[in-house]
Amino acid sequence: MARQLTADEVTDAPMAWPVVASRVLGEGRVSDFVDDTVEVPGGERMARQYLLHPGAVGVIAWDAEDRIAVVRQYRHPVGFQLVEPPAGLLDADGESWQAAAERELAEEVGLRAGSWRVLVDLFTTPGGNQESLRIYLATDLSDAPVPDGFVADHEEADMEVCWAARADLVDAVLAGRLQNPTMVSGVLALEVARLSGRLGSLRAPDAPWPARAVREAHNAALARLHGDAD
């Protein structure tokens, strides 16, 4: 019979099996597709192909009228217009995670927040994509100007900014009508925190995020292997 984990064991633990070879199969604007040869604990080797990714932040912006700011955005890979919260890549050098979230909130829905907390951290597709995602709860909202130099283009130029009732979003998630992982995870994390009385104990916006340090170390090791292969 499988044993039950203790409370302290209910945690994801950083671990690095040795990568003995790595090659870039394709390069993209956001992600590179790599093929790693990995040595497993028993000594055998396995090949794993996956996408490198800079990571991202999302924002559940919740107002005093119990509404959440959303956008309706076309997503070409899945062939849907999705209802999503403001979100964006961690691809600006030297920008903090919270600063990236603040920028995305202003750029996409024209808002700023007086209060920031962390709702949830996750890996969006850990079997095939390196992306780590932090979702913030932003409250005490007010209008904000578009950041200097920002011009919406491509999908963002055609997206619609809206408000949605929190309860309607929860219902839509559970009914399978909403599928964006930032939306689903953020809305359900907010609902759990709200119903369990944990809103006041959510993590600070600069709370540790171990996935980021692990990503940096992993990518540095890959870069050395790729350099050796040149």
Backbone hydrogen bonds, N-H to C=O, Kabsch-Sander energy under -0.5 kcal/mol:
donor,donor_aa,acceptor,acceptor_aa,energy
9,E,6,T,-0.7
10,V,6,T,-0.7
10,V,7,A,-0.9
11,T,9,E,-2.3
20,V,18,P,-0.7
20,V,37,T,-2.3
21,A,37,T,-1.2
23,R,35,D,-1.8
25,L,23,R,-0.6
25,L,33,F,-2.9
26,G,33,F,-1.5
28,G,31,S,-0.8
33,F,26,G,-2.9
34,V,32,D,-0.6
34,V,50,Y,-2.7
35,D,23,R,-2.7
36,D,48,R,-2.9
37,T,21,A,-3.1
38,V,36,D,-0.6
38,V,46,M,-3.2
39,E,18,P,-2.9
40,V,38,V,-0.6
40,V,44,E,-2.6
43,G,40,V,-2.6
46,M,38,V,-2.5
48,R,36,D,-2.4
50,Y,34,V,-1.9
51,L,128,G,-1.7
52,L,32,D,-3.0
56,A,132,S,-2.2
57,V,88,G,-2.5
58,G,134,R,-2.4
59,V,86,P,-2.5
60,I,136,Y,-3.2
61,A,59,V,-0.9
62,W,60,I,-0.8
62,W,138,A,-2.3
63,D,67,R,-2.6
66,D,63,D,-1.6
68,I,164,A,-3.0
69,A,61,A,-2.0
70,V,162,C,-2.6
71,V,84,E,-3.0
72,R,160,E,-2.3
73,Q,71,V,-0.6
73,Q,82,L,-2.6
75,R,80,F,-2.9
76,H,74,Y,-0.5
78,V,75,R,-0.6
79,G,75,R,-1.4
80,F,75,R,-1.3
82,L,73,Q,-3.0
82,L,80,F,-0.7
84,E,71,V,-3.0
84,E,82,L,-0.7
88,G,57,V,-2.3
90,L,55,G,-2.5
91,D,89,L,-1.1
93,D,91,D,-0.6
95,E,92,A,-1.8
100,A,96,S,-2.2
101,A,97,W,-1.9
102,E,98,Q,-2.8
103,R,99,A,-2.4
104,E,100,A,-2.4
105,L,101,A,-2.3
106,A,102,E,-1.9
107,E,103,R,-3.0
108,E,104,E,-2.6
109,V,105,L,-1.5
110,G,106,A,-1.1
111,L,105,L,-1.4
112,R,142,S,-2.6
114,G,139,T,-1.1
114,G,140,D,-1.6
115,S,139,T,-1.8
117,R,137,L,-1.9
118,V,203,R,-2.6
119,L,117,R,-0.5
119,L,135,I,-2.7
120,V,135,I,-1.5
122,L,133,L,-2.5
124,T,122,L,-0.5
124,T,131,E,-1.3
128,G,125,T,-2.0
129,N,125,T,-2.3
130,Q,51,L,-2.6
133,L,122,L,-3.2
134,R,56,A,-1.8
135,I,120,V,-2.9
136,Y,58,G,-2.9
136,Y,134,R,-0.5
137,L,117,R,-3.0
138,A,60,I,-2.5
138,A,136,Y,-0.6
139,T,115,S,-2.1
142,S,112,R,-2.0
144,A,110,G,-2.1
150,F,147,P,-2.0
156,E,153,D,-1.4
157,A,154,H,-0.7
158,D,154,H,-0.5
158,D,155,E,-1.3
159,M,156,E,-0.8
160,E,72,R,-1.6
162,C,70,V,-3.0
164,A,68,I,-1.9
166,R,66,D,-2.5
169,L,165,A,-2.0
170,V,166,R,-2.3
171,D,167,A,-2.4
172,A,168,D,-2.3
173,V,169,L,-2.4
174,L,170,V,-2.3
175,A,171,D,-1.6
176,G,173,V,-1.4
177,R,172,A,-2.6
178,L,172,A,-1.0
184,V,180,N,-2.9
185,S,181,P,-2.4
186,G,182,T,-2.0
187,V,183,M,-2.6
188,L,184,V,-2.2
189,A,185,S,-2.2
190,L,186,G,-2.3
191,E,187,V,-2.2
192,V,188,L,-2.4
193,A,189,A,-2.6
194,R,190,L,-2.8
195,L,191,E,-2.7
196,S,192,V,-2.0
197,G,194,R,-0.9
198,R,193,A,-2.6
199,L,193,A,-0.8
201,S,198,R,-1.4
202,L,199,L,-1.0
203,R,118,V,-0.7
207,A,204,A,-2.0
212,R,209,W,-1.9
213,A,209,W,-0.7
214,V,210,P,-2.2
215,R,211,A,-2.2
216,E,212,R,-2.1
217,A,213,A,-2.2
218,H,214,V,-2.6
219,N,215,R,-2.9
220,A,216,E,-2.1
221,A,217,A,-2.0
222,L,218,H,-2.1
223,A,219,N,-2.5
224,R,220,A,-1.7
225,L,221,A,-1.8
226,H,222,L,-3.1
227,G,223,A,-2.3
228,D,224,R,-2.1
229,A,225,L,-1.6
230,D,226,H,-0.8
230,D,227,G,-0.7
